[in-house]
């Protein structure tokens, strides 16, 4: 199925870029592709929009004066409820691997370097929205010590408190929860992710361990299986 044939259902996107020309071009192009698009010129107006409206995906430019895209992503991931799980695609001329990893660590779902082809932007947006939409029924609620993961709802609680998860983290936990106590190949987990080499999966596992494990350096529940991948070992 081509992107133009996909059922978009007027998905609402937020585009944040300080460059008026790029922001207007992105808004026009994405609107013609069938999206409902709201644009903001920087971090402060973007925060106000994110606090009052629901978006299916946000596109953040990294290099902005004042609050950059990294800081804005970090703030967004600290928000409660569905707002904090809004998928984020970062756009930047900084294409070094360290910058991409920094963005993923902060909770970005994908990272696209400038200059880019508009069609690639659409394909990446489609892939992110598809991962967010296709939430398979999984293994119900799993006990992870002081934490519990409800695979059906995609919710993690620890000591009775809700823990914010990104869409990528929810997808990863659901994959592992489908076969508890069994190793899942790292490249299988990486299939369809932002980095098919598996690096993004490693970053997400590290982030999840900080949320789930009492000692992330000696994980009890989200285990590494050497030479294979990862295993979720609920109580």
N, C-alpha and C positions, 0 to 999 in steps of 0.2 A: 504493500500500500504506500503510495507517495504521501509526502507531508500534506500536500494540499487536499488529499482525500481523507485525512485523519479527522475523527470527530472531535473538534476543538471545544465545542459547547461554550463559545465566547469566553475562553480562559482569560483571566485578568492578570496582566503583567505590569510590573513596576520597573521602569527604566530610570536609572540614576546616573547622570553624567554631567559634568560641569561645562562641557563643550556644547554650545548651543546648536551648532551645525550637526554634530554627530547625534545629539539627543533627538533633534527633529527628524533626521534621516531614519534613525532606528524606530521612532514612533510611527512614522509614515509606512516604513517597510513592514513592520510587524502588524500594523493595523490592516494593511492590504492582505496579509497572510491569514487574516480571520480572527486575530486577537483583539481583545479590548485592552488598550494601553494607556497607562497613566505615567507621566514623566515628572522627574524632579531634578533640580539643578545642583543638588548637594545633599550632605548628610542631614542637616537640620530639617529641611522640608520633607525628606524621605522618612525620617523618624515620625513626623506628624502623620504622614499618610499611613505608615505601617501600624501606627497606634489606633487608627480609626477605621481602616478598610482592610478587607481580606483580599490577599493576592495569591494566585496560584504559583507564581514564580517571580523572583526579583533579579534584575540584571544590574550589577554594580560595576562602575568603572573603579579601578583601583587607585589611579593617580588623580586625586582631586584635592584642591586646596582646602585647608581646614581639616575636616574629617575625611580620611581616605576610605576606600572600600574595605580594607582589612578591619578597621575600627568599626565600621558600620555593620559588617557581618558579625563581629564579636558581640556587639550590642544586641543585634537581632536574636542571636542564639541564647541570650540571657533572658529573653522575654518568655512569659508563661503562655500556655495554651497553643492554639494552632498557629498564631503569629510567629512564635519562636521556631516552628518547624517549616516555615516558608522556604522552599528550595531557592538556592542562590547560584547564579552563574556570574562569574567574575570576568571582566574584560580589562586587559592591560597590555601595554607595550613591554612590560617587564616579563620576559619569558624564561628567565633562569629557573632551573628546577627547584632551587631553594624557595623562590617566591611562590611557585605552584604548591609546594608542600605546606608553606605557611598558610596559604589560603585554605587548603583542605583541613589543616589542623584547627582552624578557626570555625570550620563547619560549612565551608562552601561545597556545593555539589559538583561543580565543574568549573573549568578555567580555560578561557579562550584568549589567545594572544592576538594583539593587533599587529599589522592589518589582517583582517579575516574576510573570507568570502561570505556574503549574506546567507547563501544556502547552507554553509556549515553552521552558522549561528542558528538557523531554523532547525537543522537536524539535531543539534545539541539540546535545544529547548525541547524538541519532541521527545528525545531520549529521557530527559529529566522528568518531564510530565508523565511519560509512560511508566517510569519506575514508581512515581508517586501514586499513579492511578491503579496500577496492577498490584494490589495488596492481596495476595492469596490467603485463604484461610489456612491457618497453621496449627500449632499444637496446643492451643488454649493457654492457660497460665502456667508458667514454670517458676519454681522456687529456686532462687539463687542466693541462699543465705539470707541476709537482711533485706535483699531485693527480690522483686518478682517481676517477670516480664509476661504481659498479656499479649500473646502473639496475634490474637484476633483483632484486638483494639490497637495494637502497636504502641502499648503504653508500658513504661518502666516506672516502678515505684521502689523506693529504698527507705526503710524505716517508716513506712506509711506516707512518705512524701513523694509527689510526682517529680520525676526527673526528665528534663528536656532532652529529646532525641531529635536528630536531623532525619530527614527522609532516607538518606543513605544508611544511617545507623539502624533505622527500623528495618530496612530491607535486608541488611546483613544479619541482624539478629533473627529475623524470620527464616532466612535460609538455614541458619544453624539450628533453629528450633524445630525444623521439620524432621531432623534426624538427631535427636539428643543423644549424647554419649558416643556419637559416631563422627569420625574425622571427615571433613569436607575439603576437597581439593582447593587449594588457594586460587588456582586459575579458574576454577568453576565459580568461586565467589566473585572473582574479578570480572567475569563475563557480563558485559553490559554496563560496567562501571566506567568512571571517568578515566581510568588508567588500566588498560587490559594487561599491563605488566604485573599487576598485583600490588603496586606501591600504595595506591589509594586504600586498598583493603587493609594493609598493615597500619596505615595512619588511623583508619576508623577503629580497628581493633584496639590500638593504643588509647584512643579517646574513650572507648567503651569500658576498658579495664579501669580507667580512672573513676568512672561512674559506678561500676558494679563491685569491683574487688576491694577488700580491706587492704591488701598489699598488691598494687598493680604490678610490681616487679616479680611477685611470686603468685601468679594467678591461679585461683582454685576453680573458677567456673568457666572462664573463657580461655581455654588452653591452646597452646601451640603444639601441633603434632609434627615433629621434625620430618622434613622431606615430603610432607603431604600438604598440610594447611592448618586449619583450626577446628576445634571441637567445643561445643557447648555442653557442660557437664552439670546439669541442675541437680538439686538434692533428691 
